Amino acid sequence: MKELGKLDITSVMIEGGSTINASALSSGIVDKVMFFIAPRMIAVKNSIGSIGGESPELLKNACTVQDITIKKLGADFLVEGYVG
């Protein structure tokens, strides 16, 4: 990210799996998030969440999202907000 900043690149989209998403959030490089939510549930014991990593011990220590907007796109929803 520092090298990209030196090139005046100030915006990068990260579209990763749970490990990449957790790494980006924990490193503090994420300021905006976009979640696409489909009206389907995968409710099995081995399902993988969209963000991996270690859970905080207390919910109040979890990453928060502020200034949230929600848009309906077909049957899906786009939730956008800023990491607070």
N, C-alpha and C positions, 0 to 999 in steps of 0.2 A: 504494500500500500504506500509506503514511503517513496518507493521508486516511481510509482504512478503519480504521486503528488508532485514530484520533481518535474514530471512531464506535463503538468497542469491538467491532469486527468482527475477530476473531482467527483465523479460519479461512476460507480461500478455496480452492475447487477450480478448477484451471486445466486445461482439457481442450483442448489446442491441437495444432497441427501441429509439425513439427520446428523451425521458426524460433521460435515462441512458447515451446516447451519449452526450447530452448537459451537464450533470453533470460532466462527465469525462473531457470534454474539458475545462469547466469553472474552474475546480479544478487544472488544469495545469499538470495532470498526463499523458496526451497523447503526445507522440512524433512522432508517425507514424500513418497514416490513410490509410485505404484501402476501396475503394468504388467499389461495383459491380453495373454496370449500364446496365440495359436491355433496348432493343429498344421498350419500351412500355411507354405510358404516362397515368397517372391518373390525369385528369384535371377536378376535381369537387371541389365544394366550401369547402367540409369538408375533403379533403385529408390531410394526415399527412406527414410532411417532415421527412427526415432521422435524422435530428438534430433539437431538439426542443429548448426551452428556449427563452430568450428575444433577439430580434434583436438589433444590435448596431444602435445607432442613425445615424452614418455615415458609409458608406461602407468602408472607409479607416481604420475603427476600427474593421473590421471583422477579424476573424481568417484566416491566410493565410497558404497555403500549398506550399512547395518548393521542388525542386529536383523531379519533377513529372515524373513517367513512366506510360505508357498506354499499356496494353496488350489486344489483342482480344482473347476471350475464347468462341469459338462457335459463337453464335449470340450476346453474351454479351461482355462488356468491364470491365477490372479491372484497376482502377486508383489508384496508390500508390504514397505517398509523405510524407514529414515530416512537422510537424507543425512548423511554423516559428514565 
